């Protein structure tokens, strides 16, 4: 499913109006009708609508008219300057006046808590700066409502970045139009949007966009053939682990095998190899002092590796000599952050926000509010796929494509979940998926597996090795 930025949505509307001849009022009416149906489905007796002076407000006013036609008691709060209303907003306001609608031009006496449903149609998309004191006051009033619908985007949310501009409406449901807006898929905005409903408004799907949510993961799964052997599904080399972090390697290898990889070669210290012999006997092992790259179809390096001199030498050697794609994770990222020469030698990197800050020199707060921009710029600059890990991870390709991963759970907030992700991506790429598809599908499966295990063990009890060992179960559900 494609996801649109604010500018892309405006362009889609403009194309429909100017190139296809669809009147803007029809688009507004279609939007209002879709939203009114959702609101009416809750069978309210009374609805209060806060409408701004822009086209989002026009949507709200049209919604009010349609609900009135259903016999629902509607109150309109229109705190904007009527003379500054957009043409379509003013038209809908005039129609409501002609129907003797209950309209107030100040929120001073608004009492949303006395209505079954409150509708936020103040601003919608396009907000990029902190709300004024007047709008903060309106947001506080709206948030007193029993059940809140936001139209297109909750007031106070940046629909491109997902940031909250000072304060925001905390909606129970958001009804957005044509396609979801980018920011609504990201934190913290997705917590303010509540349940997301997408309504079609008559704009044809004539264009492919760069940003999307993976809604057909099965289509990316590598095939399994009746006549095959371990060599049919790739050989992965994992240069990972150290004496104090053997678990990272175990999780890596387990996830790679569980995702279908034919053979996993663990290159690590003697202690780590002993752990692998006992816990993952399917793997073969080799000594890190003699790294052999020739037979690998895919290489993953960095999970639990450490950042000592030996680890630095290993990372530089692998990146400079590998013929196969290299996935860099964890400690490998910290090592390459100080070596500009080798940053562009990776095929995939999997940083969390702090690691991305080290890689880029950007502040953590900036990255949190600019996930897509940060990941996309790095991907393009260094010609590598970036999996920027967060509650909603961003997978960015050097060619400009971006996938927002929506699977996962707070149960994953434990050490090792990222090692499982690296293992899944490695296993999928070993089977022939390209870097971007492997990263998109890997993030989806890793998160989805955690959701499955959470149902059995609860939000507190999920371990990273549980995720890694149950990847195959998740794939079965696809």
C-alpha positions in Angstrom: 0.0 0.0 0.0 1.4 3.3 -1.0 1.9 6.2 1.5 1.8 9.8 0.5 3.5 12.9 1.8 1.5 16.1 2.1 2.9 17.5 -1.2 2.2 14.3 -3.0 -1.4 14.3 -1.8 -1.8 17.9 -2.9 -0.4 17.0 -6.3 -2.8 14.1 -6.6 -5.7 16.4 -5.9 -4.4 19.0 -8.3 -4.1 16.5 -11.1 -7.6 15.2 -10.5 -9.0 18.8 -10.6 -6.9 20.3 -13.4 -6.0 17.4 -15.6 -9.1 15.1 -15.1 -11.7 17.8 -14.7 -13.0 16.6 -11.3 -14.5 19.6 -9.5 -12.9 20.2 -6.1 -16.3 20.3 -4.4 -16.9 16.8 -5.6 -13.7 15.6 -4.0 -14.7 17.3 -0.8 -18.2 15.8 -0.9 -16.8 12.3 -1.5 -14.4 12.8 1.5 -17.3 14.0 3.7 -19.6 11.2 2.6 -17.0 8.5 3.5 -16.3 10.1 6.8 -19.9 10.7 7.6 -20.6 7.0 7.0 -18.0 6.0 9.5 -19.3 8.4 12.1 -22.9 7.4 11.5 -22.0 3.7 11.9 -21.4 4.4 15.6 -25.1 5.5 15.8 -24.5 8.7 17.7 -27.4 11.0 18.7 -25.3 14.0 18.9 -22.0 15.2 17.2 -19.9 18.3 17.7 -17.6 19.4 14.9 -14.7 21.8 15.2 -14.1 23.1 11.7 -11.2 25.4 10.5 -11.2 27.8 7.7 -9.3 25.6 5.2 -10.4 22.7 3.1 -10.2 20.4 6.1 -12.7 22.6 7.8 -14.8 22.4 4.6 -14.7 18.6 4.9 -16.0 19.0 8.5 -18.8 21.3 7.5 -19.9 18.9 4.8 -19.8 16.0 7.2 -22.0 18.1 9.5 -24.6 18.6 6.8 -24.7 14.9 5.9 -25.1 13.9 9.5 -27.9 16.4 9.9 -29.6 14.7 7.0 -29.5 11.4 9.0 -31.4 13.1 11.8 -28.3 13.4 14.1 -28.1 16.6 16.3 -25.0 18.5 15.1 -23.3 21.5 16.5 -20.6 23.3 14.5 -17.8 25.3 16.1 -16.2 27.5 13.4 -13.6 29.6 15.2 -11.8 30.7 12.0 -12.1 34.1 10.3 -15.0 33.5 7.8 -13.6 36.0 5.4 -10.4 34.0 5.1 -12.1 30.7 4.5 -11.2 28.8 1.3 -13.7 28.8 -1.5 -15.0 25.3 -0.9 -15.0 25.8 2.9 -17.1 29.0 2.5 -19.5 27.3 0.2 -20.2 24.5 2.7 -20.6 27.1 5.5 -23.1 29.0 3.4 -25.1 25.8 2.8 -25.2 25.1 6.5 -26.4 28.6 7.2 -29.2 28.0 4.7 -30.2 24.9 6.6 -30.2 26.9 9.9 -27.5 24.7 11.3 -26.4 25.3 14.9 -23.1 27.2 14.3 -21.0 29.0 16.9 -18.0 31.1 16.0 -16.2 30.7 19.2 -15.2 27.7 21.3 -15.7 29.6 24.5 -18.9 27.6 25.5 -18.1 24.4 23.6 -18.7 21.3 25.7 -17.6 18.2 23.7 -18.1 16.0 26.7 -21.8 16.4 26.3 -21.8 15.0 22.8 -21.6 11.3 21.7 -18.9 12.1 19.1 -16.4 15.0 18.6 -14.9 15.7 15.2 -11.6 17.4 14.7 -11.6 19.2 11.3 -9.4 22.1 12.2 -6.2 21.8 10.2 -5.7 18.4 8.7 -2.5 17.9 6.8 0.2 20.5 6.1 1.1 21.6 9.6 4.9 22.0 9.9 5.2 24.4 12.9 4.1 24.5 16.5 0.5 25.3 17.1 -0.5 28.8 18.2 -1.9 29.3 21.7 -5.4 29.6 20.2 -5.1 26.2 18.5 -3.5 24.6 21.6 -6.6 25.8 23.5 -8.9 24.3 20.9 -7.0 21.0 21.0 -7.4 20.9 24.7 -11.1 21.4 24.3 -11.5 18.7 21.6 -9.5 16.2 23.7 -12.3 16.4 26.3 -14.6 14.6 23.9 -16.0 11.1 24.6 -15.1 9.7 21.3 -13.0 11.6 18.8 -12.7 11.4 15.0 -9.9 13.3 13.3 -10.5 14.2 9.7 -7.4 13.4 7.5 -4.9 14.1 10.3 -5.2 15.0 14.0 -4.7 18.7 14.6 -1.1 19.2 15.9 0.4 16.3 14.0 3.0 16.8 11.2 1.6 14.5 8.5 5.0 14.1 6.8 7.3 13.4 9.8 4.9 12.1 12.5 6.1 14.7 14.9 3.7 16.4 17.4 3.8 20.2 17.1 3.6 21.2 20.7 0.3 19.3 21.4 -2.2 17.4 19.3 -5.6 15.9 19.2 -5.7 12.4 20.6 -8.1 10.8 18.3 -9.9 7.4 18.7 -10.1 7.2 14.9 -8.6 9.1 12.0 -10.3 9.1 8.7 -7.9 9.9 5.9 -8.5 10.2 2.2 -7.2 8.5 -1.0 -4.1 7.0 0.7 -2.5 7.1 4.1 -0.3 10.0 5.0 3.4 9.3 5.8 3.4 10.8 9.2 0.4 8.8 10.4 2.3 5.6 10.0 5.1 6.9 12.3 5.5 7.5 16.1 4.4 9.5 17.9 1.7 10.4 15.4 0.3 6.9 15.1 -0.6 7.0 18.8 -2.5 10.2 18.3 -4.3 8.9 15.1 -5.9 5.9 16.8 -7.6 3.5 14.4 -6.8 4.5 10.8 -9.6 4.4 8.1 -8.8 5.2 4.5 -11.6 6.5 2.3 -11.5 6.7 -1.5 -12.6 10.1 -2.8 -12.6 9.5 -6.6 -8.9 10.0 -7.4 -7.7 7.2 -9.7 -4.6 5.2 -8.7 -2.6 6.2 -11.8 0.8 6.6 -10.2 3.3 4.6 -8.2 4.9 6.3 -5.2 8.2 5.8 -3.5 6.9 5.2 0.0 4.8 2.2 1.0 3.8 -0.3 3.6 4.4 -4.0 2.8 0.9 -5.4 2.4 1.7 -8.6 0.4 4.7 -10.1 2.1 4.0 -13.5 0.6 4.8 -12.1 -2.9 8.4 -11.6 -1.8 9.0 -15.0 -0.2 11.8 -17.1 -1.9 10.5 -20.2 -3.6 11.1 -23.7 -2.2 11.6 -26.4 -4.8 10.8 -30.1 -4.6 14.1 -31.1 -6.1 16.6 -29.1 -4.0 19.4 -29.3 -1.5 21.1 -27.1 1.0 23.1 -25.4 -1.8 19.8 -24.3 -3.4 19.1 -21.9 -0.6 22.4 -20.1 -0.1 25.3 -20.1 2.3 25.6 -17.4 4.9 28.7 -16.3 6.6 28.3 -14.6 10.0 31.2 -12.8 11.5 29.8 -12.1 14.9 29.9 -12.6 18.6 32.7 -12.4 21.2 33.3 -14.2 24.5 30.9 -11.9 26.4 28.2 -11.8 23.7 27.9 -15.4 22.3 24.1 -15.1 22.3 24.1 -12.5 19.5 25.7 -15.1 17.2 23.3 -17.9 18.3 20.3 -15.6 17.6 21.8 -14.6 14.2 22.3 -18.1 13.1 19.0 -19.4 14.4 17.1 -16.7 12.6 18.9 -17.3 9.4 18.2 -21.0 9.4 14.6 -20.4 10.5 14.0 -18.1 7.5 15.1 -20.9 5.1 18.9 -20.4 4.6 20.6 -23.6 3.4 23.9 -23.3 5.3 25.1 -21.0 8.0 28.8 -20.6 8.7 29.7 -19.0 12.1 33.0 -17.3 12.2 33.9 -16.3 15.7 35.9 -17.0 18.9 36.5 -20.4 20.4 34.0 -19.8 23.2 31.3 -18.7 20.8 31.9 -21.7 18.6 31.5 -24.0 21.6 28.1 -22.3 22.3 27.1 -22.8 18.7 28.1 -26.5 18.8 25.8 -27.1 21.7 22.9 -24.9 20.8 22.9 -24.7 17.0 24.5 -28.0 15.7 23.2 -27.4 12.2 25.8 -24.6 11.8 29.4 -25.0 10.7 32.0 -22.9 12.4 35.3 -21.3 11.7 38.0 -19.3 13.5 37.8 -15.5 13.3 41.6 -15.4 13.0 41.3 -16.9 9.5 38.2 -15.5 7.9 37.3 -17.2 4.6 35.0 -15.3 2.3 35.1 -17.3 -0.9 32.1 -19.6 -0.4 29.7 -17.1 1.1 26.6 -16.0 -0.8 25.9 -13.3 1.8 27.9 -12.0 4.8 26.6 -10.5 8.0 29.1 -8.8 10.4 28.9 -7.0 13.7 26.3 -8.6 16.0 28.0 -8.9 19.4 31.4 -8.4 17.7 32.9 -5.9 20.1 34.9 -2.9 19.0 38.5 -3.9 19.9 41.4 -3.9 17.5 40.7 -7.4 16.3 37.1 -6.6 15.5 38.1 -3.4 13.6 40.5 -5.5 11.5 37.8 -8.1 10.9 35.3 -5.4 9.7 37.8 -3.7 7.4 39.0 -7.0 6.0 35.5 -8.3 5.2 34.3 -5.0 3.7 37.3 -4.5 1.5 37.6 -8.1 0.3 34.1 -9.5 0.2 32.6 -10.4 -3.2 29.2 -11.2 -1.7 26.8 -8.5 -0.3 27.6 -7.5 3.3 25.1 -6.7 6.0 26.6 -4.5 8.8 25.0 -4.5 12.2 25.7 -3.3 15.8 29.4 -3.1 16.5 30.3 -3.1 12.8 28.3 0.1 12.5 30.3 1.8 15.3 33.5 0.7 13.6 32.6 2.0 10.1 31.3 5.3 11.6 34.9 6.3 12.0 36.1 5.2 8.5 34.5 7.1 5.6 36.4 4.9 3.2 34.4 1.7 4.0 30.9 3.2 4.6 29.9 2.7 1.0 31.1 -1.0 1.0 28.0 -2.3 2.8 24.9 -3.6 1.0 22.6 -3.3 4.1 23.0 -1.5 7.4 20.7 -2.1 10.4 21.3 0.8 12.9 19.0 1.8 15.8 18.6 5.5 16.3 21.7 5.9 18.5 23.9 4.0 16.1 22.5 6.2 13.3 23.5 9.3 15.3 27.1 7.9 15.5 27.1 7.1 11.8 25.8 10.5 10.7 26.8 12.9 13.4 23.1 14.0 13.7 21.4 14.6 17.0 19.2 11.7 18.3 16.2 14.1 18.6 16.6 15.2 15.0 16.7 11.7 13.8 13.6 10.7 15.8 11.6 13.5 14.1 13.1 12.9 10.6 13.4 9.1 10.3 12.7 8.9 6.6 14.8 11.9 5.6 17.8 10.6 7.6 17.6 7.0 6.3 17.0 8.1 2.7 19.9 10.6 2.6 22.3 8.0 4.0 21.1 5.3 1.6 21.6 7.6 -1.4 25.0 9.0 -0.2 26.5 5.6 0.5 24.6 3.4 -2.0 23.4 1.1 0.7 20.0 -0.1 2.0 19.3 1.4 5.4 17.1 -0.4 8.0 16.7 2.4 10.6 15.2 0.5 13.6 12.4 2.1 15.6 9.0 1.1 16.8 8.1 1.7 13.1 11.3 0.9 11.3 12.3 2.7 8.0 13.8 0.7 5.2 15.4 3.1 2.6 16.8 2.2 -0.8 19.5 4.2 -2.6 16.9 4.6 -5.5 14.5 6.6 -3.3 12.1 3.8 -2.3 11.0 3.7 1.3 9.2 1.0 3.2 7.6 1.7 6.6 7.4 -1.5 8.6 4.3 -1.6 10.8 4.8 -5.0 12.4 6.3 -5.5 15.9 5.4 -5.1 19.5 6.9 -3.5 22.7 7.7 -7.1 23.7 10.7 -6.8 21.3 12.3 -4.1 23.5 15.0 -6.5 24.7 18.6 -7.3 23.8 18.9 -9.5 20.8 15.8 -8.5 18.8 18.1 -6.7 16.4 20.3 -9.7 16.1 17.3 -11.7 15.0 16.4 -9.1 12.4 19.9 -9.3 11.0 19.7 -13.1 10.9 16.3 -13.0 9.0 17.6 -10.5 6.4 20.7 -12.6 6.0 18.7 -15.8 5.5 16.4 -14.2 2.9 19.2 -12.7 0.9 21.1 -16.0 1.0 18.1 -17.4 -0.9 18.4 -14.8 -3.6 16.3 -11.8 -2.5 17.9 -8.4 -3.3 19.0 -6.2 -0.5 15.9 -3.9 -0.4 13.4 -6.7 -0.7 15.3 -8.8 1.8 15.3 -6.0 4.3 11.6 -5.1 3.8 10.5 -8.7 4.2 12.9 -9.4 7.0 11.7 -6.5 9.1 8.1 -7.5 8.4 8.7 -11.2 9.4 10.8 -10.4 12.5 8.1 -8.1 13.9 5.3 -10.4 12.9 6.9 -13.3 14.6 7.2 -11.3 17.9 3.5 -10.5 17.6 2.7 -14.2 17.4 5.0 -15.2 20.4 3.5 -12.3 22.5 0.1 -13.9 22.2 1.6 -17.0 23.9 4.1 -15.5 26.4 2.7 -12.0 27.0 4.4 -8.6 26.4 6.9 -9.2 29.2 8.0 -12.7 28.4 9.2 -12.7 24.8 12.9 -13.4 24.3 14.9 -12.7 21.2 15.7 -16.3 20.8 12.0 -17.0 20.8 11.6 -14.7 17.8 14.6 -16.2 16.0 13.4 -19.8 16.5 9.9 -19.1 15.4 10.5 -17.3 12.1 9.4 -20.4 10.2 6.0 -20.4 12.1 5.5 -16.8 11.0 6.3 -17.6 7.4 3.7 -20.4 7.5 1.0 -17.8 8.4 1.8 -15.8 5.3 
